[in-house]
C-alpha cells in the first residue's frame, strides 16, 4: 500500500469519525427547571416512592430490582424524560407489562397531584438539568431498522419488543407517550447504571434513526380505551367455593403452586382465597376469576379483615412472583400458614391458556 493511499485512507477515517462525533455531540438547549416541591410535598413523594415503587425499581431508584423495571435515576432518562415519559406510565401503567396504573382514576392509590409530585421528586433526586427535545418525527429506513433491531436489541427487549431482560419497547402506551427524539436519545446514550449500553459507540447515527423509525412504525393504529371500573369485592365474597374441599396443594419449595394445579382446583370448586397483589388498576383490567385486589403495598390490618387463617390462600402478581412473594411473606409472619404463590404469575397463567376475567371496556359504570 502506498504512503499516499494510506494517508488518504487515514484522513478519510478521521473525517468520518469527526462527523460522526459531531452528529452525536451537538449541544442541546437546556430547559428551565420544573416547579420546586415544598418540604411536605417532597416528604409525601418520598414515602410514596418507597411504598409503591421500590419493590421493582429499587430503594435507591437503581432499577431492575424486579421485572426489569427501569432505573429512575439514569442521567439520560432524567434529563429527557420529565415529566410525561415518567408521569404517564406511573398514572396509567403499561398494558401487557407488570407496570400497573397508580392514578386513582384508573383504580390506583394516588391522586393526580401525588403522581405529579412523585414525578418531580424523582427529577430532584436525580439532580440533572432538563434538555430540550424536538417533537418532530425521526426519519429512517424502517426495514433496515428492523434488521438492526433484531441483531442488536432483540436479545434483551424481545423479537416482538415484548421485553425479556429489559423493558418492553413496542408497548402501545410507551410509544404513544414517548417522542421519537426521546427514543432516539435513549438508544444513543443508553441508560447509565443499567445493562443498557450507549449505542453511539457502536451504531451510526443513521442506524439509530432507522431503529427509532422501526419502533415508531409499531404505534400505528393505536386506540386507547379506558376500562369501566368494577365494584371491589366485599369481605363476604373473599372465600370462593365456600362449601368446597381444601385443595391440598403439593407446593414447590414449600411456597409455590403451579398454574395447572391451581386451574384444576378452581375447576373442582375447591375452597380458597385468591389474592391479586398488583396495583388495583390492573386487577380491574384482567384477573383470575374470584381473585380479590390485595395490593402488595396495602395495610395488612385493613386487608386481612375477612380472611380466616384456616383457608388456603394463593397470591399472584405479574413480576412473576416478587409482589406475591412479598405479600405472602408478610402474611406468614402474621401466622397465615396456609399460603402459596402462583409460580408462573398471571402472565404465565394467561400464556398457558388459562382463563381470566377482563374488565369492562365500554358501557356505564353502575
C-alpha positions in Angstrom: 0.0 0.0 0.0 1.5 3.4 -1.0 2.1 6.0 1.6 -0.2 8.4 -0.4 -3.1 5.9 -0.4 -2.6 5.1 3.3 -2.5 8.8 4.1 -5.7 9.4 2.1 -7.4 6.5 3.9 -6.3 7.7 7.3 -7.6 11.2 6.5 -10.9 9.8 5.4 -11.4 7.8 8.5 -10.5 10.8 10.7 -13.1 12.9 8.8 -15.7 10.2 9.1 -15.1 9.8 12.9 -15.2 13.6 13.3 -18.6 14.0 11.5 -20.0 11.0 13.5 -18.8 12.6 16.7 -20.4 16.0 15.7 -23.6 14.2 14.9 -23.8 12.8 18.4 -22.4 15.7 20.4 -24.5 18.6 19.3 -25.2 20.8 22.4 -28.8 20.7 23.4 -30.6 23.7 24.8 -31.4 23.4 28.5 -35.0 23.8 29.7 -36.0 25.7 32.8 -36.3 23.6 35.9 -39.8 22.4 36.8 -41.6 23.7 39.9 -39.9 23.1 43.2 -41.7 20.8 45.7 -42.4 22.0 49.2 -40.9 20.2 52.1 -44.2 18.4 52.8 -44.7 17.5 49.1 -41.2 16.0 49.0 -41.8 14.0 52.2 -45.0 12.5 50.9 -43.5 11.8 47.5 -40.5 10.0 49.1 -42.9 7.9 51.2 -45.0 7.1 48.1 -41.9 6.0 46.2 -40.8 3.6 48.9 -44.4 2.3 49.3 -45.4 1.8 45.7 -42.2 1.8 43.6 -39.2 0.5 45.5 -40.2 -3.2 45.2 -39.5 -3.2 41.5 -37.4 0.0 40.8 -35.2 -0.4 43.9 -35.0 1.5 47.2 -32.4 3.9 45.6 -34.2 4.1 42.2 -31.5 2.0 40.6 -33.9 -0.2 38.6 -34.0 -3.8 37.7 -34.9 -4.9 41.2 -37.8 -7.0 39.9 -39.4 -7.5 36.4 -36.7 -5.4 34.7 -38.2 -2.2 36.0 -36.1 0.6 34.6 -33.7 2.8 36.5 -35.4 6.0 37.7 -32.2 7.9 38.3 -30.4 7.3 35.0 -28.9 10.6 33.6 -30.2 10.0 30.0 -33.7 9.3 31.3 -34.0 12.1 33.8 -32.6 14.8 31.5 -35.0 13.8 28.8 -38.0 12.2 30.5 -39.5 14.7 32.8 -42.4 14.8 33.1 -44.7 12.9 30.7 -42.4 10.0 29.9 -42.4 9.2 33.6 -45.7 10.6 34.7 -47.9 8.7 32.2 -46.7 5.2 32.8 -47.0 5.9 36.6 -50.5 7.1 36.2 -51.9 4.7 33.6 -49.4 1.8 33.6 -48.1 -0.2 30.6 -50.6 -2.6 29.2 -49.1 -6.0 28.7 -46.4 -5.4 31.3 -46.1 -5.7 35.0 -46.4 -1.9 35.3 -49.9 -1.0 36.6 -51.6 2.4 36.8 -51.2 4.2 40.1 -53.7 7.0 39.5 -56.9 6.8 41.5 -59.0 7.5 38.3 -58.0 4.0 37.0 -58.1 2.2 40.3 -54.7 3.1 41.7 -53.8 4.5 45.2 -52.5 8.0 44.3 -54.2 11.3 43.5 -53.4 13.3 40.4 -51.4 15.8 42.5 -49.4 12.9 44.2 -48.4 11.4 40.8 -47.1 14.8 39.6 -45.3 15.4 42.9 -43.6 12.0 42.7 -42.5 12.7 39.2 -40.8 15.9 40.2 -39.4 14.3 43.3 -37.7 11.7 41.1 -36.2 14.6 39.0 -35.0 16.5 42.0 -33.4 13.3 43.4 -31.5 12.7 40.2 -30.1 16.2 40.1 -29.7 16.7 36.3 -30.7 19.5 34.0 -33.6 19.0 31.6 -32.7 19.1 27.9 -34.9 20.4 25.2 -36.1 17.7 22.7 -37.8 18.1 19.3 -41.3 16.7 18.9 -40.7 16.2 15.2 -40.6 12.6 13.8 -37.2 10.9 13.2 -36.9 9.8 9.7 -35.3 6.4 8.9 -35.4 3.2 6.9 -37.9 1.0 8.7 -36.8 -2.2 7.1 -33.1 -1.5 7.8 -34.2 -0.5 11.4 -35.9 -3.9 11.9 -32.7 -5.7 10.8 -30.5 -3.7 13.1 -33.1 -4.1 16.0 -33.2 -7.9 15.7 -29.4 -8.0 15.7 -28.6 -5.5 18.5 -31.7 -5.2 20.6 -33.9 -8.3 20.5 -31.9 -10.5 22.9 -32.9 -8.1 25.7 -36.0 -6.4 24.5 -37.5 -9.3 22.6 -38.1 -10.1 19.0 -41.5 -8.5 19.2 -40.4 -5.8 21.6 -42.2 -7.7 24.5 -39.3 -7.3 26.9 -37.1 -10.2 28.1 -34.4 -8.9 30.4 -35.1 -5.3 29.5 -38.3 -3.2 29.3 -40.9 -3.7 26.5 -40.3 -1.3 23.7 -43.2 -1.9 21.3 -45.7 -1.3 24.1 -48.5 0.9 22.7 -48.7 3.1 25.7 -45.0 3.7 25.7 -45.0 4.6 22.0 -47.9 6.9 22.5 -46.2 8.9 25.2 -42.6 8.8 24.1 -41.5 11.1 21.3 -39.1 10.0 18.6 -36.3 12.1 20.0 -36.8 10.6 23.4 -36.5 7.1 21.9 -33.5 8.0 19.8 -31.7 9.7 22.7 -32.2 6.6 24.9 -30.6 4.4 22.1 -27.8 6.8 21.6 -26.9 7.5 25.2 -28.0 4.2 26.9 -29.2 4.2 30.5 -26.3 4.8 32.9 -26.0 2.3 35.7 -28.0 -0.3 33.9 -27.2 -3.0 31.3 -28.4 -0.7 28.5 -25.3 0.4 26.7 -24.8 3.7 24.7 -25.1 2.7 21.1 -23.5 5.9 19.9 -20.3 3.9 20.4 -21.4 1.1 18.2 -24.0 2.2 15.6 -24.0 5.0 13.1 -26.4 7.9 13.6 -28.3 6.7 10.5 -28.9 3.2 12.0 -30.1 4.7 15.3 -32.6 6.7 13.2 -33.5 3.5 11.5 -34.2 1.7 14.8 -36.2 4.7 16.0 -38.3 4.7 12.8 -38.9 0.9 13.1 -40.1 1.2 16.7 -42.4 4.2 15.8 -43.9 2.1 13.0 -45.3 -0.2 15.6 -47.5 2.5 17.1 -49.8 2.9 14.1 -53.5 2.3 14.7 -53.3 2.8 18.5 -56.7 3.2 20.0 -56.7 3.8 23.8 -59.7 2.5 25.7 -60.5 3.3 29.3 -61.9 0.4 31.3 -65.0 0.9 33.4 -64.2 0.3 37.0 -65.8 -2.8 38.7 -67.1 -2.6 42.2 -64.5 -4.1 44.6 -65.3 -7.4 46.3 -66.7 -7.3 49.8 -65.2 -9.4 52.7 -68.2 -11.8 52.4 -67.0 -12.7 48.9 -63.3 -13.2 49.7 -63.6 -17.0 50.0 -64.5 -18.8 46.8 -66.4 -22.1 46.8 -67.2 -21.8 50.5 -68.7 -25.3 50.6 -65.8 -26.9 48.6 -63.0 -29.1 49.9 -59.5 -27.9 50.7 -57.2 -28.1 47.6 -54.3 -29.7 49.4 -51.6 -28.4 47.1 -48.2 -30.0 46.8 -46.2 -26.8 46.9 -42.9 -26.3 45.1 -40.2 -25.3 47.6 -42.9 -25.1 50.2 -44.1 -21.9 48.6 -45.3 -22.2 45.0 -48.3 -23.7 43.3 -48.2 -24.4 39.6 -50.8 -22.9 37.2 -52.1 -26.3 36.1 -52.7 -27.3 39.8 -54.5 -24.1 40.6 -56.6 -24.4 37.5 -57.6 -27.9 38.4 -58.5 -26.8 41.9 -60.7 -23.9 40.5 -62.4 -26.3 38.1 -63.0 -28.7 41.0 -64.6 -25.9 43.1 -62.0 -26.1 45.9 -62.3 -23.7 48.8 -59.7 -21.0 48.8 -58.9 -17.3 48.7 -57.1 -15.8 45.7 -55.1 -12.6 46.2 -54.2 -10.3 43.2 -51.2 -8.5 44.7 -50.8 -6.0 41.8 -51.9 -2.4 41.9 -55.7 -2.4 41.8 -55.9 -0.8 38.4 -54.6 -3.9 36.7 -57.0 -6.1 38.7 -59.7 -4.0 37.0 -58.2 -4.8 33.6 -57.9 -8.6 34.0 -57.7 -11.0 36.9 -58.2 -14.7 37.7 -61.9 -15.3 38.4 -62.7 -14.9 42.1 -59.4 -13.1 43.0 -59.6 -10.1 45.2 -57.4 -7.0 44.9 -54.8 -7.2 47.6 -52.0 -4.8 46.6 -48.5 -5.6 47.9 -48.3 -2.1 49.5 -51.6 -2.3 51.4 -52.0 -2.0 55.1 -52.4 -5.6 56.3 -54.5 -4.6 59.3 -57.2 -3.5 56.8 -56.8 -6.1 54.0 -56.7 -9.3 56.1 -60.1 -8.4 57.6 -62.5 -11.2 56.5 -59.8 -13.7 55.6 -59.6 -16.6 58.1 -56.4 -18.5 58.8 -57.8 -21.9 58.1 -58.4 -21.4 54.4 -55.9 -21.9 51.6 -54.6 -18.6 50.3 -53.0 -18.2 46.9 -51.4 -15.0 45.8 -50.2 -13.9 42.3 -48.7 -11.0 40.6 -47.1 -10.4 37.2 -43.4 -10.0 38.1 -43.9 -13.0 38.0 -43.5 -13.5 41.8 -42.0 -10.5 43.5 -45.1 -8.7 44.8 -46.8 -12.1 45.6 -43.7 -13.3 47.5 -43.6 -10.1 49.4 -47.2 -10.3 50.4 -47.2 -14.0 51.4 -44.1 -13.5 53.5 -45.8 -10.7 55.3 -48.9 -12.9 55.8 -46.8 -15.8 57.1 -45.2 -13.5 59.6 -48.7 -12.9 60.9 -49.4 -16.6 61.3 -51.1 -17.3 58.0 -49.5 -20.6 57.2 -52.0 -21.9 54.6 -50.4 -19.7 51.9 -48.9 -20.1 48.5 -47.7 -18.1 45.5 -48.6 -18.8 41.8 -45.3 -19.9 40.3 -45.8 -18.6 36.7 -47.6 -15.3 37.7 -50.7 -14.1 35.8 -48.9 -13.5 32.6 -47.6 -17.1 32.7 -51.1 -18.2 33.6 -52.6 -16.5 30.6 -49.8 -17.6 28.3 -50.7 -21.2 29.2 -54.2 -20.6 28.1 -56.0 -20.4 31.5 -58.9 -18.0 31.8 -59.1 -14.5 33.2 -61.9 -12.2 33.8 -61.4 -9.0 31.9 -62.6 -5.5 32.9 -65.4 -3.8 31.0 -64.2 -1.6 28.2 -67.4 0.2 27.3 -70.6 1.0 29.0 -71.6 2.9 32.0 -70.3 2.3 35.5 -73.2 1.4 37.8 
